[in-house]
Amino acid sequence: MSKRKSIKFPSLFDNPSVTLSVIIPAYNERLRLPKMLDECIPYLKSRSERDKTFTWEIIIVDDGSMDGTKELAYEYIKRYSNPNIRVLVEAHNRGKGGAIRLGVLSSRGERILMADADGATTFSEVEKLDAQYEAGADVVVGSRNHLKENAVAQRAWYRNLLMYGFNFLVKVLSGIHGIYDTQCGFKLFSRRVARCVFPSLHLERWAFDIEILYVASRLGFVIKEVPVKWVEIEGSKVSIIQASLTMFRDMVATRLAYLLSIWELPKRDSLKLD
């Protein structure tokens, strides 16, 4: 009987071994994931050919899908024969936040990008986020705020009402200032921020972005927002009203939990961040 080789599973607390980790959470995304990967992988390969110092990995986290998402992801691994494309599989659906957290905790990148599986954000826009990172930002948030006027003209009145109401509540309840689009799924983190923030997160569904930004802001990390090219992709499984109600509940609970010290902020100075 041949002996199996034991390979250590990567950890966020290891030293970084690639430049960029791309975390893609996917729940029943077999139909939309190909668009994302067909744009993302060629871009990363081309960039690494242009810049020999640039290395990368992609971590696709299947969040309990039942439509063959993970099988599709495995097909891409076979097609590209690249060990830097990995698939992590959750046995049950935990939520987008839980899937991203798993991917981040298993990442090897000096910087870590979370990106939606539908490819709504043009992937090359990561260069805009990189520029802010190089300028000293710890967290860079992709923003669709500049698209608001067009969106208002095209959306139903109740969607606009929910959008404005949600943005107002985020400012009031979260205490996050200067960030106008907390929910765009295109965010870049330095490894030091990820080490500090992600292990202590509590939320696993729609309001997890807000908890990330709240904790990072409270710990004094530099957060910047940059406009990105974004288009709405058909096939979303999100109920706007249900998601909004869930997020409102979670925002209130999060704010109270931290204010009352039920949830404690990580102590930045006690962690080895570099």
BABARO-238228 format. One record per residue (C-alpha): residue in three letters; x, y, z negated. Coordinates in pm, whole numbers, padded with zeros to 5 digits, always signed. Example, Ala and Ser with C-alpha at 12.3 -4.5 7.8 and 13.67 -1.06 7.14 Angstrom:
REM residues 2
ALA+01230-00450-00780 SER+01367-00106-00714 
REM end
This chain:
REM residues 274
MET+00000+00000+00000 SER+00144+00339+00101 LYS+00190+00596-00169 ARG-00009+00915-00141 LYS+00188+01235-00160 SER+00081+01465-00442 ILE+00055+01828-00336 LYS+00015+02107-00589 PHE-00304+02304-00537 PRO-00227+02674-00477 SER-00312+02916-00758 LEU-00361+03291-00770 PHE-00104+03296-01049 ASP+00170+03148-00832 ASN+00406+03385-00655 PRO+00262+03495-00318 SER+00385+03295-00019 VAL+00196+03465+00266 THR+00120+03826+00349 LEU-00258+03803+00381 SER-00521+03560+00253 VAL-00861+03581+00423 ILE-01146+03446+00210 ILE-01462+03356+00403 PRO-01763+03243+00197 ALA-02007+03038+00405 TYR-02351+02907+00317 ASN-02535+02738+00604 GLU-02334+02940+00857 ARG-02273+02679+01128 LEU-02429+02902+01394 ARG-02262+03230+01295 LEU-01921+03119+01168 PRO-01774+03052+01517 LYS-01800+03421+01610 MET-01601+03512+01301 LEU-01331+03248+01347 ASP-01299+03304+01722 GLU-01216+03667+01648 CYS-01022+03626+01325 ILE-00780+03344+01414 PRO-00653+03485+01746 TYR-00607+03825+01583 LEU-00398+03680+01299 LYS-00191+03466+01537 SER-00126+03763+01765 ARG-00031+03988+01475 SER+00213+03731+01335 GLU+00373+03702+01680 ARG+00415+04080+01702 ASP+00538+04110+01344 LYS+00752+03815+01234 THR+00726+03926+00870 PHE+00346+03892+00874 THR+00212+03556+00758 TRP-00143+03454+00682 GLU-00391+03195+00564 ILE-00766+03151+00598 ILE-00971+02993+00322 ILE-01326+02899+00421 VAL-01538+02824+00115 ASP-01841+02610+00199 ASP-02092+02706-00070 GLY-02300+02390-00075 SER-02411+02413+00288 MET-02648+02155+00434 ASP-02621+02242+00803 GLY-02276+02107+00889 THR-02081+02424+00810 LYS-01787+02236+00660 GLU-01772+01995+00955 LEU-01752+02295+01187 ALA-01472+02442+00976 TYR-01282+02112+00994 GLU-01314+02125+01373 TYR-01130+02457+01375 ILE-00851+02310+01162 LYS-00810+02029+01415 ARG-00828+02268+01710 TYR-00555+02497+01582 SER-00352+02234+01392 ASN-00263+02503+01142 PRO-00199+02411+00776 ASN-00278+02770+00681 ILE-00646+02720+00756 ARG-00809+02552+00458 VAL-01162+02451+00364 LEU-01285+02440+00005 VAL-01620+02274-00057 GLU-01862+02346-00340 ALA-02087+02052-00424 HIS-02378+02288-00497 ASN-02464+02642-00395 ARG-02320+02888-00648 GLY-02370+03211-00459 LYS-02147+03431-00248 GLY-01964+03572-00549 GLY-01886+03228-00687 ALA-01758+03112-00349 ILE-01533+03415-00307 ARG-01400+03378-00660 LEU-01304+03014-00590 GLY-01125+03116-00272 VAL-00940+03402-00438 LEU-00827+03185-00729 SER-00682+02940-00474 SER-00517+03203-00253 ARG-00148+03258-00177 GLY-00154+03608-00028 GLU+00028+03920-00135 ARG-00298+04090-00040 ILE-00640+03927-00027 LEU-00925+04008+00210 MET-01282+03896+00164 ALA-01479+03886+00490 ASP-01832+03773+00570 ALA-01884+03457+00774 ASP-02107+03630+01029 GLY-01827+03849+01163 ALA-02037+04165+01129 THR-01724+04374+01071 THR-01477+04389+01361 PHE-01187+04191+01217 SER-00909+04414+01351 GLU-01046+04686+01122 VAL-00836+04517+00855 GLU-00555+04740+00980 LYS-00741+05044+00842 LEU-00759+04873+00505 ASP-00392+04777+00528 ALA-00299+05142+00589 GLN-00468+05247+00263 TYR-00301+04957+00083 GLU+00039+05067+00210 ALA-00042+05421+00094 GLY-00086+05296-00262 ALA-00446+05177-00299 ASP-00509+04869-00514 VAL-00855+04800-00373 VAL-00978+04909-00029 VAL-01349+04891+00050 GLY-01478+04875+00406 SER-01772+05112+00444 ARG-02078+05134+00669 ASN-02181+05468+00524 HIS-02083+05653+00842 LEU-02342+05443+01029 LYS-02623+05559+00803 GLU-02784+05809+01043 ASN-02816+05553+01321 ALA-02933+05290+01075 VAL-03201+05520+00937 ALA-03333+05582+01287 GLN-03353+05210+01364 ARG-03472+05058+01037 ALA-03825+05025+00902 TRP-03923+05286+00642 TYR-03926+05034+00357 ARG-03567+04928+00435 ASN-03456+05292+00421 LEU-03640+05338+00092 LEU-03467+05032-00053 MET-03129+05150+00080 TYR-03150+05497-00075 GLY-03301+05364-00396 PHE-03029+05102-00429 ASN-02748+05353-00368 PHE-02893+05583-00634 LEU-02924+05301-00887 VAL-02568+05184-00820 LYS-02432+05528-00908 VAL-02647+05560-01220 LEU-02617+05207-01356 SER-02268+05100-01253 GLY-02071+05414-01327 ILE-01884+05364-00997 HIS-01816+05702-00841 GLY-01682+05794-00498 ILE-01774+05461-00335 TYR-02080+05491-00112 ASP-02102+05135+00021 THR-02042+04877-00249 GLN-02199+04590-00054 CYS-02001+04575+00270 GLY-01843+04229+00273 PHE-01504+04354+00392 LYS-01277+04432+00097 LEU-00901+04414+00044 PHE-00731+04358-00292 SER-00372+04355-00402 ARG-00272+04028-00568 ARG-00212+04208-00896 VAL-00571+04337-00900 ALA-00709+03995-00808 ARG-00514+03833-01093 CYS-00656+04082-01336 VAL-01016+04105-01219 PHE-01132+03777-01062 PRO-01067+03526-01344 SER-01293+03725-01578 LEU-01591+03780-01346 HIS-01935+03665-01458 LEU-02171+03732-01167 GLU-02185+03487-00878 ARG-02454+03629-00653 TRP-02550+03961-00496 ALA-02424+04208-00756 PHE-02078+04053-00787 ASP-01925+04327-00566 ILE-02041+04584-00817 GLU-01889+04395-01109 ILE-01556+04372-00921 LEU-01549+04746-00853 TYR-01672+04832-01203 VAL-01398+04628-01372 ALA-01126+04751-01134 SER-01237+05111-01187 ARG-01248+05079-01566 LEU-00896+04935-01563 GLY-00766+05234-01372 PHE-00687+05070-01039 VAL-00689+05294-00732 ILE-00996+05226-00514 LYS-01031+05372-00164 GLU-01313+05350+00089 VAL-01263+05353+00467 PRO-01519+05342+00751 VAL-01523+05022+00955 LYS-01691+04908+01275 TRP-01992+04699+01177 VAL-02292+04556+01361 GLU-02588+04368+01221 ILE-02578+04000+01317 GLU-02902+03809+01362 GLY-02966+03502+01151 SER-02938+03645+00800 LYS-03101+03426+00537 VAL-03128+03712+00288 SER-03466+03835+00166 ILE-03415+04212+00129 ILE-03676+04254-00143 GLN-03572+03947-00343 ALA-03203+04036-00317 SER-03272+04396-00424 LEU-03468+04286-00731 THR-03199+04035-00826 MET-02928+04297-00787 PHE-03120+04551-00996 ARG-03155+04295-01275 ASP-02788+04200-01256 MET-02669+04562-01247 VAL-02863+04644-01564 ALA-02740+04327-01735 THR-02379+04392-01631 ARG-02379+04752-01751 LEU-02527+04654-02087 ALA-02300+04351-02129 TYR-01984+04560-02090 LEU-02114+04858-02289 LEU-02211+04633-02580 SER-01886+04433-02549 ILE-02078+04112-02486 TRP-01848+04086-02186 GLU-01500+04218-02252 LEU-01280+04388-01997 PRO-00952+04205-01936 LYS-00655+04371-02100 ARG-00450+04489-01806 ASP-00127+04531-02000 SER-00140+04175-02138 LEU-00139+04015-01793 LYS+00158+03944-01574 LEU+00043+04134-01268 ASP+00356+04145-01054 
REM end
